Amino acid sequence: MPKHFLKLTDFGRDELLGILELAQDLKARQARGEPHRLLEGKTLAMLFEKSSTRTRVSFEVGMFQLGGHALFLSPRDTQIGRGEPVRDTARVLSRYVDAIMVRTYGQDVLEELARWSSVPVINGLTDLVHPCQVMADLLTVLERRESLEGLRVAWIGDGNNMAHSWIHAARVLGFGLRLACPEGYEPDGAILAAARDAGADVEVGRDPEWAARGAHVVTTDVWASMGQEEEQEARRRAFAGYTVDARIMAAADPSAVFLHCLPAHRGEEVTDEVLEGPRSAVWDEAENRLHVQKAILVHLVREEN
């Protein structure tokens, strides 16, 4: 059976750190202009049900730099959009390509695809988790710290797919995580319970300053994600006071960086002063999607061969 990249808890600590180390190596080789065509002749199918900038461009460019080829497939381009069962699409694509990346709504769709696929499946985003993004975030952190030992992360805002992947990362890698979420917008209870049962240092509260106090990373996301546009006004009221601003950043460790998966709504979840300020690492973070996803592809596809 192929190894899939569906959520961070599918991997052990050493394996995740190994992928991050490989990403650092691939980034350094690219910076030196060294070819690293480690997936020569390999092909990646990219299935998109949700729109994307960073996910599509980073995976497509990444496969090109690795010597392979990526195919963009929207619902309009495939029989999935006309009702073909996911299991049938999985079995057919597996006969053509060496890996499949999926950006969709339901985690169940992703897992059904992986269940029937004979090649590695990568989660480019679901409503439940966003593991590739948090791996890029961790790579960005490692570029500023020697290790993740003693790391403290503050999540401010919605208990969404990004928050869930941060919880998974804290559980596997052993760093501290404080999440400040409005009432009714907490992370999934089962994900929290599993992390706590595993001994993870994860706490949830209401006060953003409490979460940020002493943190080395302060991170957030939009208040209304794709598919939640009709809730935008209600969420704007519920999240009043959860904007990451200079006051929140002042509570963090003096070395703290600000992260955001983008796109950002300036003046809502983050002020322009913080997003464009000297402690913001969001542009390095966005670039690191490319390097970490190349590492994930190499790790999964080369293991298969």
N, C-alpha and C positions, 0 to 999 in steps of 0.2 A: 504493500500500500504506500502511496506517495505521502510525503510530509507536507502538510498544509500550513499556511500562516493565516489563521482565522481570528485568534485572540492571543494576547500575550501569555495567558496562563496555560497555553498549550506547550510552552517551552520552559525549560529550567533556567536557573540563573546563569550558569556557565554558557549555555547556548545563546542566550540573549546578549550577554557581554561579548561573546565571540563574534556575533553579527555586527555589533557596534565597533569592535576592533577592526573587522574587515572593512566596514564603511570608512573608518579613518584611513586605512591603507589605500583604498580605492580613491578617496578624495585627494590624498597626497600624490598618488601616481598621476591623477589627472592634472593637478597643479604643476607637476614637473613636465607635463606633456608626454608622459609615457603611455603608449598604447596598453590597453587592458581588455583585449577582446576575448574574454573568458567564456562567452556564450556564442562563439562563432557559429553561425548557421542555425541558431535556435530561434523559435518564434513564440511570442506572447500574444494571446488573445485578450483584449481589454473590453469587458462587458460593462456598459454604463447605462444605468437607469436614472442616475442623478447627474446633473450637470457638474462640470469640474473645470478648473484651470490648472492648479498645481498637480493634482493626481494624474490627469491625462498627460500633461507636458513632461512631468518628471519620469513617468514610466516609459513613455515613448522615446524620449531622449536617452534615458538610461539603457534601454535595450539596444539602441543604435550604437552607443559608446561601447557596449559590451560585445559588439559584433553581431548582434541579432536583429530581429525585426519585430515590430509591434503592430497589431491590427486593431483599429478602433471599431467597436460594434455597439451601436445604440439599439434600442428596441425596434426602431424603424428599419434597421438593417438586418434583423434576424427574425427567425420564426417564433422566438419567445414572445415577441410583440404581437403575434397572431395566435397565441395560445399553445404553442408547443410545450410539452412538459419539460421542466428544468432538467429532469434526469435524462431525457433524450438529448437535449442540447449538450449536456455534460459529456455523454458518451461519444457523441459525434465530434465535438471539439477536441476531445482527448486523442482522437485518431489523426488530427491535423497539426496540433501545436504541442509545445513543450511545457507550457504553463498557462494558467488562466488567472487574470486579475478581474475582480468584480467590485463595482461601486453601486450599491443598491439600497433599498429601504430595509427589508426584513432580514434579520440574522438567519431566519429559517430558510430563506431562499439560498443564501450563501452556503449554509451547511448541507442543504440538499444537493447543491451543485458539487460540493466537495465529496459527498458520500458516493456519488456516481462517477466522479472523474478519476481517471487513471494517471493524471498528471497533477503537479502541485497547483493548488488554488490559493490565491492571495486576497485578503480582505482589503480593498481600497477604501472602504467606508461602509458601515451599515448604521441604522438608527441606534444599535446597541453599543457598538465599539468602533474605535478608529485607531487600530494598533500601529499602522505605518506612521501616522502623524506623531504619536507619542515616542516612537523610536527615533524619529528625526529630532524631537525635542530633547531626548536624552543625549543624542549625539552632540547637540548644541551645548548642553550643559557640560559634557565631558571635555569640550574644547576650552572650557573656562575653569575646569577643576581636574585634578589628577585622577579622581575616582568618584564614585557615587556614595562612598562611605560618609556617613554623617550628614547627608543631604536632607534638607527640609524643603518641601514644596507646598505652596499655597494655591489652591484652586478657588477662584471667586466667581460665583454665578450659578448657572444652570447645572443640575446634576445629570448631564447628557452623555452622549457617547464618548466625548473626550474625557469627561470626569471618570467614566467607567474604565477607560483604558489607563488613566493615571492610577486608579485604584488597583487594577491588575498589575501595573508596573511596580507599585509600592509593595504589593504582596510578593512578587517574584524576586525583586531586587533588594528589598529590605530597607528602603529609605522611608522617612517620615512624610506624611501627607495630611494636610488640614484642608477641609473643604468648607467654605462658607456659602450656604445656599438659602434662598428664601423658603418660607414654609410652603409645602406643596410641590417644591421643585428639587427635592433631595434625590441623590442617586438611587438606583434600583436596590431595594432592600436585600434581595438574594445575593447580589454582588458584594454588598457591604458585609453581610453575614458571613459569606465564604471567606472574605479577606480577614475578618476578625477571628474566625475559627482557625485560620492558618497562622495567626499570631502577627498579622500585619499591623504596623503603626499608622493607623488611619482613624481620623476623627472627623466628625461632621458637626458644624455649628451654624449660627446665624450671623455672627459678627465678622465682617471682612477684615477689620484690623486685628482681631484675634487670630485669624488664619494667617495673616501676613507677618505677624510678629516673629522676627528672627529668621524668616524664610530666606533661602538662597535663590528660590525661583518663585515668581508670582505670575500666574497664568490664568487666562480666561477665554471665553468664546462669546459669540453673538448670543443675544437673549432669545431670539426666535430663529431656529435652524430651518433648513429646507423642509417644506411640508408643514411648517407651523406659522405660515404667513398670516392666517386668519386670527391667530392668537397674539399678534404683534402688540396691539394696544394694551391688552390685559397683561401681557408680560412686561411691558414698559412700566406699568404701574407697580407690578409685583417686585420688580428688580430695582426700584428706586433705592438709592443708597449703596448699590453694588457696583458702581463704576470704579474701575481701577484708576486712581488719580494720584497726584503727588502725595497726598496725605497717606494713602494706602502704601505707596512705595516707601515712604519715610519710616513706616513701621517694620519694614523688612530689614534683613541684614545689609550692611553698607555695600557688600559685594553683589547684592541680588540683581538678577536680570529679569526682564519682563518678556514673556512669551505669549504668542497668540497664533492660532493655526491659520487665520485669515480665511475669508475676507473680514475686515474689521469695520464696525459701525462706529466711527469716531463720535464721541459725545454720548454714546450709550454705555457699552460695557467697558470702554477705555477712553481716556481723554487723548486728544492729539498731542498734548505735551508729553505724555508717557510713551505713546506709540512711536513718536519721532524723537524721543529723548535719548540721552547717552546710555541709559541702562536697558534700552530696547534691543533685543537680539532677533527680532522677528524676520529680518531679511536673511540672516544666516540660517535661521530655522527653516525658512521656506526653501532655501537652496539645499539644505540637508535632506529634504525629502528625496532628492535625486540620488544622493550618495548612499543613504540607508536602504533605499529600495533596490539599488543595484546590488548591495550586499545581500539582501533578502533573496533576490533572484538567483544570485550565484550560489548561495547556501542551499537553496531548495533544488534548483535544476541540476547542479553538478552532483548533488547527493543522489539524485535519481539515476544518474548515469555512472 
